[in-house]
Amino acid sequence: MKLLHVDASPKRARSSSRALARYFLDRLGAHLTLDIDYLDLTVDTPPHVTEAFAIATYTSEEDRTQAMRDTLAHSDALCRRLLDADALVFAMPMYNFSIPSAFKAFIDHIVRTNVTYKTDADGSYVGQLARQKTLFITTRGADLRPGTAFEAYDVLTPALRAAFGFIGVAKPWFVDAQPLQFADQDARNAAMARARAELDALALQWTKE
Ligand SMILES: Cc1cc2nc3c(=O)[nH]c(=O)nc-3n(C[C@H](O)[C@H](O)[C@H](O)COP(=O)(O)O)c2cc1C
């Protein structure tokens, strides 16, 4: 299985999202041969969208100048890595209830017209990542599970669903570890144990499908 693994936490050895992603890949790797393409978005952070990028991306391919093609080259390469993979594993912390900025910059580079989504003759959009199994591992300091006081603050999950749904990821898996910071040690340990149990089950599921 060719798998693209993307980390987005600025923390390293202390990062829970990085640890959970490694845990999942170890479990999956026990059952399957993995060919892992690794991207650390805190090292290779895509630049913010520039004016040149915003114009080039919506200019049709035949009308693009060489300068426009150069502007889009990094984004093209990121899209290629997604399209070439059989599976995608994205790990990130929740920041201010949403996507950490390095991962948001990545999204702005990989939701690309005529690359990761195309337009049908009838005008409907067709996402090109329908083939890829996709897992989001998110870590949160607070507990935002359904039924908690912070439930409505979770704009991370719907934002990821929308952006990736648009490029064809219809049924992503989510493993959300919470609460990992604003809680006592027992609650944090229980949150990590729940996440690991979900990842164990998912690794088995991906092996069988
Ligand atoms: C800048 C910043 C913003 C954060 N915002 C939130 C938040 O809105 N909600 C939340 O539950 N936790 C928030 N946290 C806590 C992290 O999501 C939490 O500690 C997470 O487990 C970190 O994952 P990591 O260890 O992989 O970096 C924030 C942390 C930082 C540093």
The ligand as a Gaussian input file, in Angstrom:
#p B3LYP/6-31G(d) Opt

LIG

0 1
 C       -1.948000      27.788000      19.620000
 C       -2.750000      26.686000      20.219000
 C       -4.130000      26.700000      20.080000
 C       -4.904000      25.673000      20.625000
 N       -6.263000      25.714000      20.467000
 C       -7.007000      24.701000      20.972000
 C       -8.423000      24.703000      20.815000
 O       -9.015000      25.600000      20.203000
 N       -9.143000      23.675000      21.340000
 C       -8.533000      22.647000      21.992000
 O       -9.231000      21.735000      22.416000
 N       -7.181000      22.617000      22.150000
 C       -6.424000      23.610000      21.651000
 N       -5.047000      23.582000      21.810000
 C       -4.441000      22.409000      22.479000
 C       -3.924000      21.372000      21.485000
 O       -4.882000      21.092000      20.489000
 C       -3.613000      20.084000      22.225000
 O       -2.629000      20.313000      23.204000
 C       -3.170000      18.956000      21.317000
 O       -3.164000      17.765000      22.034000
 C       -1.790000      19.207000      20.723000
 O       -1.455000      18.161000      19.828000
 P        0.097000      17.867000      19.532000
 O        0.674000      17.317000      20.799000
 O        0.147000      16.876000      18.433000
 O        0.748000      19.172000      19.129000
 C       -4.258000      24.606000      21.307000
 C       -2.862000      24.604000      21.442000
 C       -2.125000      25.631000      20.915000
 C       -0.616000      25.589000      21.077000

